[in-house]
C-alpha cells in the first residue's frame, strides 16, 4: 500500500475512536465484540479499522461464529462439501447477525449498512453521524 492509498493519520485515529464506540455499543446490547485483528478466532462481532483511503476504508464489522462452527465449515470445505449443513448454518447466522448489528448501531445513532463489499456482502460498515453531515 503506497502512502496515497492510506488515509491521513487524523482520519485513522477518528476511525479507531469510532471502532471503540462501536464495540461499546454492541457490548451494551449484550453482544460480544472484539478487535478483528487481535482476536482472530474469537466468536462475536469482529470490529476492525481499514486504513485505506478509498470508499470502503473505515470501520467494519464481521460476525464470527464460535470456533467450533468455523472448524466444522473448514473441515467440510476441505472434504469438498461446500454446501454442508455447517456452511449453511454459518451463512444464515452471518446474515441474521449483520441485520441485528445494523439495527443496534442505528439505534445508537450511527450510520451502518451492509453490502458495500461484493466479496463480503454481510460485512457491516459504519460511520458516525458527523462524518455524513447528518444525525
N, C-alpha and C positions, 0 to 999 in steps of 0.2 A: 504494500500500500504506500503510495507516494504521499508527500506532505499535503498535496492539494486534495487527496482523497480522504483526509482525516479532518473531522470537524475542529473548529478552533477550541483551544483549551477551556475557555469560558463556557462554551456550549457543552462540552463533555462533562464539566462539573455540574452544569444545570441538569443534565440527564442523570447523573449519579444521584443527585438530590431527589429528583423525581422518582427514580427507581427505589430509593429508600422509602419515599411516601407510598409508592405502590405496594411494596412489601408490607408496610404498616397497615394499610387499608385492607389488604387481603387477610392478614392475621387478625385484624379487628373483626372481620366477618367469620373467623373461625377456620380459615384455610391455612395449611402450612405453606409458607413462602420462603424462598431462599435465593441466594445468588446463583444464577445459571452457570457461572464459570467456576465457582468454588466447590459446589456440591453436585457434581455431575450425575451421581447415582441416587440422589435423594428424590423421593416421590413428592409431588406437590407442585405448586406454582414456581417455576424457574424464571426468575426475573433477571434480565440482562440489559446491558447498555451496549449498543452498537455505536462505535465511534466514527462510523462512515459519514462523509459529507455528501450524502445523497438523499433521495426521497424516503428511503426505508430506514436510514440511520436514526437512532433514537432509543427509546425504551421498549423492550418487547417482553412478552410472557408466553411461555410454553407450559402446558400441563404435562407433567411426567407421572406416569403410574408408578406404583410400588415396584421395587426392583424384581420381585418375583414375576410380575406380569411382563415386564420388559424382557426378562430372561426367557420366558416362555415364547414370546414373539420372536426373539433372536433364534432360539433353538428350532422353532418351526420353519423359519426362513432358511436356516442353514440346511434343513432337511428338504427344502424345495416346496414347503407348504406355505405359500404366500397368502392364501386366503383361509388361514387357520382360525379356529374359534378364538384363540388368544389375540390374533391380529384384529379380528372384527371387534372384539371387546375393547381392545386398546383404542381403536379408531372411534368407537361410539363414546367412550369416556372422554377422549380428547375433544370431540365436537360439543358434548354437553358441558364440559368444564370451560371451554372457550366462551360459550354463551353466558355461563354463570359469572365468569371473571369480568366480562364486558359489563354485565348488569351491576355488579358490585362496584366497579370503578366509576361507572357513570353516576351511580347513586352518591358516590363520594365527590362528585363534581369534576371528574376528569373526563377527557375525551378518549374513548377506547373503541377500537374496531379491529376486526379480523379481515383476512382476505387480501391483504396488501402484497403478500408474497406468494406467487403461484406455486412455488416449491414447498411451501408450508402454510396451507390455507387456514389452519386453525390457530396460527400464531397471532396473538393479540398485540397490537401496537398502541401505545398510549402517549398522550400529550397532556400537559397541564392547560387549563383554560386560557391562561395568559399567553401561552405560546401561539394560540389560534386567534387571539384578539377578541374572544367571546367567553362568556361564562357558561 
